[in-house]
Amino acid sequence: MLNPTDMRRSNLIGMGWMFLAGLCFSGMHASIRYVGQDLHPFEIAFFRNLFGLLALSPLFLRYGFAPLKATRPGLLTIRAILNLGAMLAFFSALTLAPLADVAALGFTAPIFATALAIPFLGETVGWRRTAAIAVGFLGAMIIIRPGFSEIDLGHGLVLVSSLLWAVAMLVIKQISKTDSSLTITLYMGIMLTPLSLPFALAVWIWPQPHHWVWLVGIGILGGLAQLGLTEALRRGETAVVMPMDFFKLLWAALLGFFIFGQQPGLYTVLGGLVIFGAATYIALRETRLSKPLPATSRSNPT
């Protein structure tokens, strides 16, 4: 048990990691949007997975092939397929919808996961988290405004991505009971690269020399973002570090404005605040009930 001074220091470090993670995620999303003007998002997803796998390769030098001894390979395959679907939908959404809208609607993933845990895992969700789920979906409706504006394909793809990732979260919860986080992470990289290749080949265009800089950058930013998120949740208390995640919406709005000339609307900001508040409350409630989701499940599918 840490003393108050050490706890404050650990929380500050955790906040710093979460701040960095949000910045890296937003930078990666903006890079996908930029290079997506020339390359199909399916091809970008393949290179994201390929460079991500290369980044994981040093782990084999350290641990050998022992982490590949999975006890539930079938569930790991299902998780990879769900993760791929979420990634393809999310990357496509980044090329269609404003960055701030994608960031705001992306907060719905843990809300979907909490709702789906009731029928799929038989978990009991009290009235507080039920209310938070309802509020979170209300936030999504504020952004989309069905009936008041035409539903954008990009918005729909973000919600599809969040739903698929939410199901993947539930699968991860089951796998984590028997397999380590290292095994889960390695299998994700190993499976996603070949699974995403056929989709990339269907729309393949050879990247130009300047594209490679962006594609490598996307891989590096994605890796740093996942590292930052994991470290933030490991070092700091959820109640302290989770609010820093909202900076993703701020970074997305700023990058969208200065790079692509996108102006986030009032409904995007308002809806994002509502969704983030609901998602944060659910995360805090899970922690207080001593049933936290594994760190990997809170991460973005990208």
KOLSEDO-821248 format. One record per residue (C-alpha): residue number from 1; residue in one letter; x, y, z. Coordinates in steps of 0.5 Angstrom, whole numbers, plus 500, padded with zeros to 3 digits. Layout:
# KOLSEDO-821248
<site><n>NUM</n><res>A</res><x>X</x><y>Y</y><z>Z</z></site>
...
//
This chain:
# KOLSEDO-821248
<site><n>1</n><res>M</res><x>500</x><y>500</y><z>500</z></site>
<site><n>2</n><res>L</res><x>503</x><y>507</y><z>498</z></site>
<site><n>3</n><res>N</res><x>503</x><y>512</y><z>503</z></site>
<site><n>4</n><res>P</res><x>500</x><y>519</y><z>501</z></site>
<site><n>5</n><res>T</res><x>506</x><y>522</y><z>498</z></site>
<site><n>6</n><res>D</res><x>508</x><y>516</y><z>494</z></site>
<site><n>7</n><res>M</res><x>501</x><y>516</y><z>491</z></site>
<site><n>8</n><res>R</res><x>500</x><y>523</y><z>489</z></site>
<site><n>9</n><res>R</res><x>507</x><y>522</y><z>485</z></site>
<site><n>10</n><res>S</res><x>504</x><y>515</y><z>482</z></site>
<site><n>11</n><res>N</res><x>498</x><y>519</y><z>480</z></site>
<site><n>12</n><res>L</res><x>502</x><y>525</y><z>477</z></site>
<site><n>13</n><res>I</res><x>506</x><y>520</y><z>473</z></site>
<site><n>14</n><res>G</res><x>499</x><y>516</y><z>471</z></site>
<site><n>15</n><res>M</res><x>496</x><y>523</y><z>469</z></site>
<site><n>16</n><res>G</res><x>502</x><y>524</y><z>465</z></site>
<site><n>17</n><res>W</res><x>502</x><y>518</y><z>461</z></site>
<site><n>18</n><res>M</res><x>495</x><y>518</y><z>460</z></site>
<site><n>19</n><res>F</res><x>496</x><y>525</y><z>457</z></site>
<site><n>20</n><res>L</res><x>501</x><y>523</y><z>452</z></site>
<site><n>21</n><res>A</res><x>497</x><y>517</y><z>450</z></site>
<site><n>22</n><res>G</res><x>491</x><y>522</y><z>448</z></site>
<site><n>23</n><res>L</res><x>496</x><y>526</y><z>444</z></site>
<site><n>24</n><res>C</res><x>499</x><y>520</y><z>441</z></site>
<site><n>25</n><res>F</res><x>492</x><y>517</y><z>439</z></site>
<site><n>26</n><res>S</res><x>490</x><y>524</y><z>436</z></site>
<site><n>27</n><res>G</res><x>496</x><y>525</y><z>432</z></site>
<site><n>28</n><res>M</res><x>496</x><y>518</y><z>429</z></site>
<site><n>29</n><res>H</res><x>488</x><y>519</y><z>428</z></site>
<site><n>30</n><res>A</res><x>490</x><y>525</y><z>424</z></site>
<site><n>31</n><res>S</res><x>496</x><y>522</y><z>420</z></site>
<site><n>32</n><res>I</res><x>491</x><y>517</y><z>418</z></site>
<site><n>33</n><res>R</res><x>486</x><y>522</y><z>416</z></site>
<site><n>34</n><res>Y</res><x>492</x><y>525</y><z>412</z></site>
<site><n>35</n><res>V</res><x>495</x><y>519</y><z>408</z></site>
<site><n>36</n><res>G</res><x>488</x><y>517</y><z>407</z></site>
<site><n>37</n><res>Q</res><x>487</x><y>522</y><z>402</z></site>
<site><n>38</n><res>D</res><x>492</x><y>518</y><z>398</z></site>
<site><n>39</n><res>L</res><x>491</x><y>511</y><z>401</z></site>
<site><n>40</n><res>H</res><x>485</x><y>507</y><z>402</z></site>
<site><n>41</n><res>P</res><x>484</x><y>506</y><z>410</z></site>
<site><n>42</n><res>F</res><x>484</x><y>498</y><z>409</z></site>
<site><n>43</n><res>E</res><x>491</x><y>499</y><z>406</z></site>
<site><n>44</n><res>I</res><x>493</x><y>503</y><z>412</z></site>
<site><n>45</n><res>A</res><x>490</x><y>498</y><z>417</z></site>
<site><n>46</n><res>F</res><x>495</x><y>493</y><z>414</z></site>
<site><n>47</n><res>F</res><x>501</x><y>497</y><z>415</z></site>
<site><n>48</n><res>R</res><x>499</x><y>499</y><z>422</z></site>
<site><n>49</n><res>N</res><x>499</x><y>492</y><z>424</z></site>
<site><n>50</n><res>L</res><x>505</x><y>490</y><z>420</z></site>
<site><n>51</n><res>F</res><x>509</x><y>496</y><z>423</z></site>
<site><n>52</n><res>G</res><x>506</x><y>494</y><z>430</z></site>
<site><n>53</n><res>L</res><x>508</x><y>487</y><z>429</z></site>
<site><n>54</n><res>L</res><x>515</x><y>489</y><z>428</z></site>
<site><n>55</n><res>A</res><x>515</x><y>493</y><z>434</z></site>
<site><n>56</n><res>L</res><x>513</x><y>487</y><z>438</z></site>
<site><n>57</n><res>S</res><x>519</x><y>482</y><z>435</z></site>
<site><n>58</n><res>P</res><x>524</x><y>484</y><z>441</z></site>
<site><n>59</n><res>L</res><x>519</x><y>481</y><z>446</z></site>
<site><n>60</n><res>F</res><x>521</x><y>474</y><z>442</z></site>
<site><n>61</n><res>L</res><x>528</x><y>475</y><z>444</z></site>
<site><n>62</n><res>R</res><x>527</x><y>476</y><z>451</z></site>
<site><n>63</n><res>Y</res><x>521</x><y>471</y><z>452</z></site>
<site><n>64</n><res>G</res><x>522</x><y>466</y><z>447</z></site>
<site><n>65</n><res>F</res><x>516</x><y>463</y><z>444</z></site>
<site><n>66</n><res>A</res><x>513</x><y>461</y><z>451</z></site>
<site><n>67</n><res>P</res><x>508</x><y>467</y><z>451</z></site>
<site><n>68</n><res>L</res><x>505</x><y>463</y><z>445</z></site>
<site><n>69</n><res>K</res><x>503</x><y>457</y><z>449</z></site>
<site><n>70</n><res>A</res><x>496</x><y>460</y><z>449</z></site>
<site><n>71</n><res>T</res><x>490</x><y>456</y><z>453</z></site>
<site><n>72</n><res>R</res><x>484</x><y>459</y><z>449</z></site>
<site><n>73</n><res>P</res><x>487</x><y>460</y><z>441</z></site>
<site><n>74</n><res>G</res><x>480</x><y>459</y><z>439</z></site>
<site><n>75</n><res>L</res><x>478</x><y>466</y><z>443</z></site>
<site><n>76</n><res>L</res><x>484</x><y>469</y><z>441</z></site>
<site><n>77</n><res>T</res><x>482</x><y>468</y><z>434</z></site>
<site><n>78</n><res>I</res><x>475</x><y>471</y><z>435</z></site>
<site><n>79</n><res>R</res><x>478</x><y>477</y><z>439</z></site>
<site><n>80</n><res>A</res><x>483</x><y>478</y><z>433</z></site>
<site><n>81</n><res>I</res><x>477</x><y>478</y><z>428</z></site>
<site><n>82</n><res>L</res><x>473</x><y>483</y><z>432</z></site>
<site><n>83</n><res>N</res><x>479</x><y>487</y><z>433</z></site>
<site><n>84</n><res>L</res><x>480</x><y>487</y><z>425</z></site>
<site><n>85</n><res>G</res><x>473</x><y>489</y><z>424</z></site>
<site><n>86</n><res>A</res><x>473</x><y>495</y><z>429</z></site>
<site><n>87</n><res>M</res><x>480</x><y>497</y><z>426</z></site>
<site><n>88</n><res>L</res><x>477</x><y>497</y><z>419</z></site>
<site><n>89</n><res>A</res><x>471</x><y>501</y><z>421</z></site>
<site><n>90</n><res>F</res><x>475</x><y>506</y><z>425</z></site>
<site><n>91</n><res>F</res><x>480</x><y>508</y><z>420</z></site>
<site><n>92</n><res>S</res><x>474</x><y>508</y><z>415</z></site>
<site><n>93</n><res>A</res><x>471</x><y>513</y><z>419</z></site>
<site><n>94</n><res>L</res><x>477</x><y>517</y><z>420</z></site>
<site><n>95</n><res>T</res><x>477</x><y>519</y><z>413</z></site>
<site><n>96</n><res>L</res><x>470</x><y>521</y><z>413</z></site>
<site><n>97</n><res>A</res><x>468</x><y>524</y><z>419</z></site>
<site><n>98</n><res>P</res><x>471</x><y>530</y><z>423</z></site>
<site><n>99</n><res>L</res><x>476</x><y>528</y><z>428</z></site>
<site><n>100</n><res>A</res><x>473</x><y>531</y><z>434</z></site>
<site><n>101</n><res>D</res><x>466</x><y>527</y><z>432</z></site>
<site><n>102</n><res>V</res><x>470</x><y>521</y><z>431</z></site>
<site><n>103</n><res>A</res><x>474</x><y>522</y><z>438</z></site>
<site><n>104</n><res>A</res><x>467</x><y>524</y><z>442</z></site>
<site><n>105</n><res>L</res><x>463</x><y>518</y><z>439</z></site>
<site><n>106</n><res>G</res><x>469</x><y>513</y><z>440</z></site>
<site><n>107</n><res>F</res><x>468</x><y>514</y><z>448</z></site>
<site><n>108</n><res>T</res><x>462</x><y>510</y><z>447</z></site>
<site><n>109</n><res>A</res><x>466</x><y>503</y><z>447</z></site>
<site><n>110</n><res>P</res><x>466</x><y>502</y><z>454</z></site>
<site><n>111</n><res>I</res><x>459</x><y>504</y><z>455</z></site>
<site><n>112</n><res>F</res><x>457</x><y>498</y><z>450</z></site>
<site><n>113</n><res>A</res><x>461</x><y>493</y><z>453</z></site>
<site><n>114</n><res>T</res><x>458</x><y>495</y><z>460</z></site>
<site><n>115</n><res>A</res><x>451</x><y>494</y><z>457</z></site>
<site><n>116</n><res>L</res><x>453</x><y>487</y><z>453</z></site>
<site><n>117</n><res>A</res><x>456</x><y>484</y><z>459</z></site>
<site><n>118</n><res>I</res><x>449</x><y>484</y><z>462</z></site>
<site><n>119</n><res>P</res><x>447</x><y>478</y><z>457</z></site>
<site><n>120</n><res>F</res><x>453</x><y>475</y><z>455</z></site>
<site><n>121</n><res>L</res><x>457</x><y>475</y><z>461</z></site>
<site><n>122</n><res>G</res><x>451</x><y>475</y><z>466</z></site>
<site><n>123</n><res>E</res><x>454</x><y>481</y><z>470</z></site>
<site><n>124</n><res>T</res><x>449</x><y>485</y><z>475</z></site>
<site><n>125</n><res>V</res><x>449</x><y>492</y><z>473</z></site>
<site><n>126</n><res>G</res><x>446</x><y>496</y><z>478</z></site>
<site><n>127</n><res>W</res><x>441</x><y>502</y><z>477</z></site>
<site><n>128</n><res>R</res><x>447</x><y>507</y><z>477</z></site>
<site><n>129</n><res>R</res><x>451</x><y>504</y><z>471</z></site>
<site><n>130</n><res>T</res><x>445</x><y>503</y><z>468</z></site>
<site><n>131</n><res>A</res><x>443</x><y>510</y><z>468</z></site>
<site><n>132</n><res>A</res><x>450</x><y>512</y><z>466</z></site>
<site><n>133</n><res>I</res><x>449</x><y>507</y><z>460</z></site>
<site><n>134</n><res>A</res><x>443</x><y>511</y><z>458</z></site>
<site><n>135</n><res>V</res><x>446</x><y>518</y><z>459</z></site>
<site><n>136</n><res>G</res><x>452</x><y>515</y><z>454</z></site>
<site><n>137</n><res>F</res><x>447</x><y>513</y><z>449</z></site>
<site><n>138</n><res>L</res><x>444</x><y>520</y><z>450</z></site>
<site><n>139</n><res>G</res><x>451</x><y>523</y><z>448</z></site>
<site><n>140</n><res>A</res><x>452</x><y>519</y><z>442</z></site>
<site><n>141</n><res>M</res><x>445</x><y>522</y><z>440</z></site>
<site><n>142</n><res>I</res><x>446</x><y>529</y><z>441</z></site>
<site><n>143</n><res>I</res><x>452</x><y>528</y><z>436</z></site>
<site><n>144</n><res>I</res><x>449</x><y>525</y><z>431</z></site>
<site><n>145</n><res>R</res><x>442</x><y>528</y><z>432</z></site>
<site><n>146</n><res>P</res><x>438</x><y>523</y><z>428</z></site>
<site><n>147</n><res>G</res><x>431</x><y>526</y><z>425</z></site>
<site><n>148</n><res>F</res><x>435</x><y>533</y><z>425</z></site>
<site><n>149</n><res>S</res><x>440</x><y>532</y><z>421</z></site>
<site><n>150</n><res>E</res><x>442</x><y>526</y><z>416</z></site>
<site><n>151</n><res>I</res><x>446</x><y>521</y><z>419</z></site>
<site><n>152</n><res>D</res><x>453</x><y>521</y><z>417</z></site>
<site><n>153</n><res>L</res><x>456</x><y>514</y><z>414</z></site>
<site><n>154</n><res>G</res><x>463</x><y>516</y><z>418</z></site>
<site><n>155</n><res>H</res><x>459</x><y>517</y><z>425</z></site>
<site><n>156</n><res>G</res><x>455</x><y>510</y><z>423</z></site>
<site><n>157</n><res>L</res><x>462</x><y>507</y><z>422</z></site>
<site><n>158</n><res>V</res><x>465</x><y>509</y><z>429</z></site>
<site><n>159</n><res>L</res><x>459</x><y>506</y><z>433</z></site>
<site><n>160</n><res>V</res><x>460</x><y>500</y><z>429</z></site>
<site><n>161</n><res>S</res><x>467</x><y>500</y><z>431</z></site>
<site><n>162</n><res>S</res><x>465</x><y>501</y><z>438</z></site>
<site><n>163</n><res>L</res><x>460</x><y>496</y><z>438</z></site>
<site><n>164</n><res>L</res><x>465</x><y>491</y><z>435</z></site>
<site><n>165</n><res>W</res><x>471</x><y>493</y><z>440</z></site>
<site><n>166</n><res>A</res><x>466</x><y>492</y><z>446</z></site>
<site><n>167</n><res>V</res><x>465</x><y>485</y><z>444</z></site>
<site><n>168</n><res>A</res><x>472</x><y>484</y><z>444</z></site>
<site><n>169</n><res>M</res><x>473</x><y>487</y><z>451</z></site>
<site><n>170</n><res>L</res><x>468</x><y>482</y><z>453</z></site>
<site><n>171</n><res>V</res><x>472</x><y>476</y><z>450</z></site>
<site><n>172</n><res>I</res><x>479</x><y>479</y><z>453</z></site>
<site><n>173</n><res>K</res><x>476</x><y>479</y><z>460</z></site>
<site><n>174</n><res>Q</res><x>475</x><y>471</y><z>459</z></site>
<site><n>175</n><res>I</res><x>482</x><y>470</y><z>455</z></site>
<site><n>176</n><res>S</res><x>485</x><y>474</y><z>461</z></site>
<site><n>177</n><res>K</res><x>483</x><y>469</y><z>466</z></site>
<site><n>178</n><res>T</res><x>487</x><y>464</y><z>463</z></site>
<site><n>179</n><res>D</res><x>492</x><y>467</y><z>459</z></site>
<site><n>180</n><res>S</res><x>497</x><y>473</y><z>460</z></site>
<site><n>181</n><res>S</res><x>497</x><y>480</y><z>458</z></site>
<site><n>182</n><res>L</res><x>503</x><y>478</y><z>454</z></site>
<site><n>183</n><res>T</res><x>500</x><y>472</y><z>450</z></site>
<site><n>184</n><res>I</res><x>494</x><y>476</y><z>449</z></site>
<site><n>185</n><res>T</res><x>498</x><y>482</y><z>446</z></site>
<site><n>186</n><res>L</res><x>503</x><y>478</y><z>442</z></site>
<site><n>187</n><res>Y</res><x>497</x><y>474</y><z>439</z></site>
<site><n>188</n><res>M</res><x>494</x><y>480</y><z>437</z></site>
<site><n>189</n><res>G</res><x>500</x><y>483</y><z>433</z></site>
<site><n>190</n><res>I</res><x>501</x><y>476</y><z>430</z></site>
<site><n>191</n><res>M</res><x>494</x><y>475</y><z>427</z></site>
<site><n>192</n><res>L</res><x>492</x><y>482</y><z>425</z></site>
<site><n>193</n><res>T</res><x>497</x><y>483</y><z>420</z></site>
<site><n>194</n><res>P</res><x>495</x><y>477</y><z>416</z></site>
<site><n>195</n><res>L</res><x>488</x><y>478</y><z>417</z></site>
<site><n>196</n><res>S</res><x>488</x><y>485</y><z>414</z></site>
<site><n>197</n><res>L</res><x>492</x><y>483</y><z>408</z></site>
<site><n>198</n><res>P</res><x>487</x><y>481</y><z>404</z></site>
<site><n>199</n><res>F</res><x>483</x><y>487</y><z>405</z></site>
<site><n>200</n><res>A</res><x>489</x><y>491</y><z>403</z></site>
<site><n>201</n><res>L</res><x>490</x><y>487</y><z>397</z></site>
<site><n>202</n><res>A</res><x>483</x><y>489</y><z>395</z></site>
<site><n>203</n><res>V</res><x>484</x><y>496</y><z>394</z></site>
<site><n>204</n><res>W</res><x>492</x><y>496</y><z>394</z></site>
<site><n>205</n><res>I</res><x>496</x><y>502</y><z>391</z></site>
<site><n>206</n><res>W</res><x>503</x><y>502</y><z>392</z></site>
<site><n>207</n><res>P</res><x>505</x><y>507</y><z>397</z></site>
<site><n>208</n><res>Q</res><x>509</x><y>513</y><z>394</z></site>
<site><n>209</n><res>P</res><x>516</x><y>515</y><z>398</z></site>
<site><n>210</n><res>H</res><x>513</x><y>520</y><z>402</z></site>
<site><n>211</n><res>H</res><x>507</x><y>515</y><z>404</z></site>
<site><n>212</n><res>W</res><x>512</x><y>511</y><z>408</z></site>
<site><n>213</n><res>V</res><x>514</x><y>516</y><z>413</z></site>
<site><n>214</n><res>W</res><x>507</x><y>517</y><z>415</z></site>
<site><n>215</n><res>L</res><x>505</x><y>510</y><z>415</z></site>
<site><n>216</n><res>V</res><x>511</x><y>508</y><z>420</z></site>
<site><n>217</n><res>G</res><x>509</x><y>514</y><z>424</z></site>
<site><n>218</n><res>I</res><x>502</x><y>511</y><z>425</z></site>
<site><n>219</n><res>G</res><x>505</x><y>505</y><z>427</z></site>
<site><n>220</n><res>I</res><x>510</x><y>509</y><z>432</z></site>
<site><n>221</n><res>L</res><x>504</x><y>513</y><z>435</z></site>
<site><n>222</n><res>G</res><x>500</x><y>507</y><z>436</z></site>
<site><n>223</n><res>G</res><x>505</x><y>503</y><z>440</z></site>
<site><n>224</n><res>L</res><x>507</x><y>509</y><z>444</z></site>
<site><n>225</n><res>A</res><x>499</x><y>511</y><z>445</z></site>
<site><n>226</n><res>Q</res><x>498</x><y>503</y><z>447</z></site>
<site><n>227</n><res>L</res><x>504</x><y>504</y><z>452</z></site>
<site><n>228</n><res>G</res><x>502</x><y>510</y><z>455</z></site>
<site><n>229</n><res>L</res><x>495</x><y>508</y><z>456</z></site>
<site><n>230</n><res>T</res><x>497</x><y>501</y><z>460</z></site>
<site><n>231</n><res>E</res><x>502</x><y>505</y><z>464</z></site>
<site><n>232</n><res>A</res><x>497</x><y>510</y><z>466</z></site>
<site><n>233</n><res>L</res><x>492</x><y>505</y><z>468</z></site>
<site><n>234</n><res>R</res><x>498</x><y>501</y><z>472</z></site>
<site><n>235</n><res>R</res><x>501</x><y>507</y><z>476</z></site>
<site><n>236</n><res>G</res><x>495</x><y>512</y><z>477</z></site>
<site><n>237</n><res>E</res><x>488</x><y>511</y><z>480</z></site>
<site><n>238</n><res>T</res><x>483</x><y>510</y><z>475</z></site>
<site><n>239</n><res>A</res><x>479</x><y>516</y><z>478</z></site>
<site><n>240</n><res>V</res><x>485</x><y>521</y><z>477</z></site>
<site><n>241</n><res>V</res><x>488</x><y>518</y><z>470</z></site>
<site><n>242</n><res>M</res><x>481</x><y>517</y><z>467</z></site>
<site><n>243</n><res>P</res><x>479</x><y>525</y><z>466</z></site>
<site><n>244</n><res>M</res><x>486</x><y>526</y><z>462</z></site>
<site><n>245</n><res>D</res><x>483</x><y>521</y><z>457</z></site>
<site><n>246</n><res>F</res><x>478</x><y>527</y><z>455</z></site>
<site><n>247</n><res>F</res><x>484</x><y>531</y><z>452</z></site>
<site><n>248</n><res>K</res><x>483</x><y>526</y><z>446</z></site>
<site><n>249</n><res>L</res><x>477</x><y>530</y><z>444</z></site>
<site><n>250</n><res>L</res><x>481</x><y>537</y><z>445</z></site>
<site><n>251</n><res>W</res><x>487</x><y>535</y><z>441</z></site>
<site><n>252</n><res>A</res><x>482</x><y>532</y><z>435</z></site>
<site><n>253</n><res>A</res><x>479</x><y>538</y><z>435</z></site>
<site><n>254</n><res>L</res><x>485</x><y>542</y><z>435</z></site>
<site><n>255</n><res>L</res><x>488</x><y>538</y><z>429</z></site>
<site><n>256</n><res>G</res><x>482</x><y>538</y><z>425</z></site>
<site><n>257</n><res>F</res><x>482</x><y>545</y><z>425</z></site>
<site><n>258</n><res>F</res><x>489</x><y>547</y><z>424</z></site>
<site><n>259</n><res>I</res><x>490</x><y>541</y><z>419</z></site>
<site><n>260</n><res>F</res><x>484</x><y>540</y><z>415</z></site>
<site><n>261</n><res>G</res><x>480</x><y>546</y><z>417</z></site>
<site><n>262</n><res>Q</res><x>474</x><y>542</y><z>421</z></site>
<site><n>263</n><res>Q</res><x>470</x><y>546</y><z>426</z></site>
<site><n>264</n><res>P</res><x>467</x><y>542</y><z>431</z></site>
<site><n>265</n><res>G</res><x>460</x><y>544</y><z>433</z></site>
<site><n>266</n><res>L</res><x>457</x><y>545</y><z>439</z></site>
<site><n>267</n><res>Y</res><x>453</x><y>539</y><z>439</z></site>
<site><n>268</n><res>T</res><x>460</x><y>535</y><z>438</z></site>
<site><n>269</n><res>V</res><x>463</x><y>538</y><z>444</z></site>
<site><n>270</n><res>L</res><x>456</x><y>537</y><z>448</z></site>
<site><n>271</n><res>G</res><x>455</x><y>530</y><z>446</z></site>
<site><n>272</n><res>G</res><x>463</x><y>528</y><z>447</z></site>
<site><n>273</n><res>L</res><x>462</x><y>531</y><z>454</z></site>
<site><n>274</n><res>V</res><x>456</x><y>527</y><z>456</z></site>
<site><n>275</n><res>I</res><x>459</x><y>521</y><z>453</z></site>
<site><n>276</n><res>F</res><x>466</x><y>522</y><z>457</z></site>
<site><n>277</n><res>G</res><x>462</x><y>523</y><z>463</z></site>
<site><n>278</n><res>A</res><x>458</x><y>517</y><z>463</z></site>
<site><n>279</n><res>A</res><x>464</x><y>512</y><z>461</z></site>
<site><n>280</n><res>T</res><x>468</x><y>515</y><z>466</z></site>
<site><n>281</n><res>Y</res><x>463</x><y>514</y><z>471</z></site>
<site><n>282</n><res>I</res><x>462</x><y>507</y><z>469</z></site>
<site><n>283</n><res>A</res><x>470</x><y>506</y><z>469</z></site>
<site><n>284</n><res>L</res><x>470</x><y>509</y><z>477</z></site>
<site><n>285</n><res>R</res><x>464</x><y>504</y><z>479</z></site>
<site><n>286</n><res>E</res><x>468</x><y>498</y><z>476</z></site>
<site><n>287</n><res>T</res><x>474</x><y>500</y><z>480</z></site>
<site><n>288</n><res>R</res><x>470</x><y>501</y><z>486</z></site>
<site><n>289</n><res>L</res><x>466</x><y>494</y><z>485</z></site>
<site><n>290</n><res>S</res><x>473</x><y>491</y><z>485</z></site>
<site><n>291</n><res>K</res><x>471</x><y>488</y><z>478</z></site>
<site><n>292</n><res>P</res><x>476</x><y>493</y><z>473</z></site>
<site><n>293</n><res>L</res><x>476</x><y>491</y><z>466</z></site>
<site><n>294</n><res>P</res><x>484</x><y>489</y><z>464</z></site>
<site><n>295</n><res>A</res><x>488</x><y>495</y><z>462</z></site>
<site><n>296</n><res>T</res><x>488</x><y>492</y><z>455</z></site>
<site><n>297</n><res>S</res><x>480</x><y>492</y><z>454</z></site>
<site><n>298</n><res>R</res><x>480</x><y>500</y><z>455</z></site>
<site><n>299</n><res>S</res><x>485</x><y>501</y><z>450</z></site>
<site><n>300</n><res>N</res><x>483</x><y>504</y><z>443</z></site>
<site><n>301</n><res>P</res><x>482</x><y>498</y><z>437</z></site>
<site><n>302</n><res>T</res><x>487</x><y>502</y><z>433</z></site>
//
